[in-house]
Structure formats: structure tokens, C-alpha cells
Amino acid sequence: MRLFERFSRGELRLNRIEAFSDGVFAIIVTLLVLELKVPVLRDHGSISELTHHLLELLPKFLSWLISFIIVCKVWLNHRHVLGLARHVSPNAKLRPTLRKQRDANASTLN
């Protein structure tokens, strides 16, 4: 219970939220790279076969690179915004959830 009291007074810093969000972004980047497969070569000494397989992977690699850049930009922006905050109130996490629930209830009534 003491943890919730400290949280409501704003005594808990953003360290835990930063660590959690960094972990989420790390998982996203890891999931992106899972689609890049190492090509299987019949002749391990063949440069032409390797070149052929790498050229086939080029579209996937380019899409991975673009996705990686976008995720990194979002992560940097997220870190910047968190750097501007001093603490997080318990209501900060509940407000969007409550607003969505209120909007969903209003749309079902109409």
C-alpha cells in the first residue's frame, strides 16, 4: 500500500516506465530482425550463388531497415517526451483507458 501512496504523491520517478518502454522497443526491433533469414548455399565457395541469394534478400533487408529507422525515431521521441516529465501520476495511465471506455459506451447508446 505504501507504494501506491508514494506513486499518488509523485515520488516515484520515471525510471521504471523508461526501462519498461525501452524493453518494449527492444522486443519490437528483435521481432523485426527475425524475418531476415540466412540464405542456404549449395556450394559454400560460390560467390555468384551468395550474390544471387543476397540480391533476393535485398527487398526484405530494405523494408527491415526502413522499419528499424522508424522504430528508432519513435523510441527517440518517446525518450525525449519522458525526459520532459518529472513524475507520472496514477491517473496518467487510467485516463486514456477511461476515455476509450466512455466513448465506447456513448457509441453503443446512440
C-alpha positions in Angstrom: 0.0 0.0 0.0 2.9 2.3 0.7 4.0 2.0 -2.9 0.6 3.4 -4.1 0.8 6.3 -1.7 4.3 7.2 -3.0 3.0 6.8 -6.6 0.0 9.1 -5.9 2.2 11.8 -4.4 4.5 11.7 -7.4 7.5 10.4 -5.5 8.2 7.6 -8.0 10.4 8.7 -10.8 10.1 7.6 -14.4 12.9 5.1 -14.2 10.6 2.1 -14.2 8.5 3.4 -17.1 11.6 4.2 -19.1 13.0 0.8 -18.5 9.7 -0.9 -19.5 9.3 1.2 -22.6 13.0 0.5 -23.6 12.3 -3.2 -23.2 9.2 -3.0 -25.4 11.2 -1.2 -28.1 14.0 -3.8 -27.9 11.4 -6.6 -28.4 10.0 -4.8 -31.4 13.4 -4.4 -33.0 14.2 -8.1 -32.3 10.9 -9.2 -33.9 11.7 -7.2 -36.9 15.1 -8.9 -37.5 13.6 -12.4 -37.2 12.3 -12.2 -40.8 15.8 -11.9 -42.2 17.0 -15.5 -42.8 20.5 -16.6 -43.6 20.5 -18.0 -47.2 21.2 -21.7 -47.6 24.0 -22.2 -50.2 24.6 -25.5 -52.0 28.2 -24.6 -52.8 29.8 -22.7 -49.9 32.6 -21.4 -52.1 30.4 -19.9 -54.7 30.5 -16.2 -54.7 27.9 -16.0 -57.5 25.4 -18.1 -55.6 25.9 -16.0 -52.5 25.4 -12.8 -54.5 22.2 -14.2 -56.1 20.8 -15.0 -52.7 21.7 -11.7 -51.1 20.1 -9.8 -54.0 16.9 -11.8 -53.4 17.1 -10.7 -49.8 17.5 -7.0 -50.7 13.8 -6.1 -50.6 13.4 -7.7 -47.2 16.5 -6.0 -45.9 15.4 -2.6 -47.2 12.0 -3.0 -45.6 13.7 -4.0 -42.3 16.0 -1.0 -42.5 13.1 1.4 -43.0 11.1 -0.2 -40.2 14.2 -0.1 -37.9 14.7 3.6 -38.6 11.0 4.4 -37.9 11.0 2.4 -34.7 14.2 4.1 -33.6 12.8 7.5 -34.3 9.7 6.7 -32.3 11.9 5.5 -29.5 14.0 8.7 -29.5 10.8 10.8 -29.5 9.4 8.8 -26.6 12.6 9.2 -24.6 12.5 13.0 -25.3 9.0 13.2 -24.1 9.7 11.2 -21.0 12.7 13.4 -20.3 10.4 16.4 -20.1 8.3 14.8 -17.4 9.3 14.7 -13.7 6.9 12.1 -12.5 3.9 10.1 -13.5 0.6 10.3 -11.7 -1.5 7.2 -11.3 -4.3 8.9 -13.4 -2.0 9.3 -16.4 -2.4 5.6 -17.2 -6.1 5.4 -16.4 -7.3 8.5 -18.4 -6.9 7.1 -21.9 -8.5 3.8 -20.8 -11.4 5.5 -19.2 -11.8 7.9 -22.1 -11.9 4.9 -24.6 -14.4 3.1 -22.4 -16.6 6.2 -22.1 -16.5 6.7 -25.9 -17.4 3.1 -26.5 -20.3 3.3 -24.1 -21.5 6.5 -25.8 -21.4 5.0 -29.2 -23.4 1.9 -28.2 -26.1 4.1 -26.7 -26.6 6.1 -29.9 
